[in-house]
């Protein structure tokens, strides 16, 4: 499972397409993270988990 910041969504989509995985799912959090304090990082991690769990547990038909 990939987690990227919103600034790199299009780049991640292109990488998926170039690797034969169009529509590859990934979690998106706010950019940037480099200077975030612990509280901001915790909130971003929680946001990522809310996206990741359904992606990992979804059943494909």
C-alpha positions in Angstrom: 0.0 0.0 0.0 1.4 3.3 -1.0 0.8 6.5 0.9 1.6 9.8 -0.9 1.0 13.4 -0.4 -1.6 15.3 -2.4 1.1 17.1 -4.3 2.2 13.8 -5.9 -1.2 12.2 -6.9 -0.6 12.7 -10.7 2.9 11.3 -10.4 1.7 8.2 -8.6 -1.0 7.7 -11.1 1.5 7.9 -14.0 3.9 5.4 -12.2 1.0 3.0 -11.9 0.1 3.3 -15.5 3.7 3.0 -16.7 4.0 -0.2 -14.6 0.8 -1.7 -16.1 -1.3 -1.0 -13.0 -3.7 1.8 -14.0 -6.0 2.7 -11.2 -3.6 1.4 -8.5 -5.0 2.5 -5.2 -3.1 4.6 -2.8 -3.8 6.7 0.3 -3.4 10.4 0.0 -2.4 12.7 2.9 -1.8 16.5 2.9 1.5 17.9 1.8 4.0 18.6 3.2 5.0 16.4 6.1 8.7 17.3 6.5 8.1 20.1 9.1 5.0 18.8 10.7 4.9 18.4 14.5 3.9 15.2 16.2 0.2 16.1 16.4 0.0 17.0 12.7 1.7 13.8 11.8 -0.7 11.8 14.0 -3.6 13.4 12.2 -2.2 12.6 8.8 -1.5 9.0 9.9 -5.0 8.6 11.1 -6.3 9.9 7.7 -4.1 7.5 5.9 -5.4 4.5 8.0 -9.0 5.5 7.2 -8.1 5.2 3.5 -5.9 2.1 3.8 -8.2 -0.2 5.7 -11.0 -0.3 3.2 -8.5 -0.7 0.3 -6.9 -3.7 2.0 -10.1 -5.3 3.0 -12.2 -4.7 -0.1 -13.3 -7.8 -1.9 -12.9 -8.0 -5.6 -15.7 -9.6 -7.6 
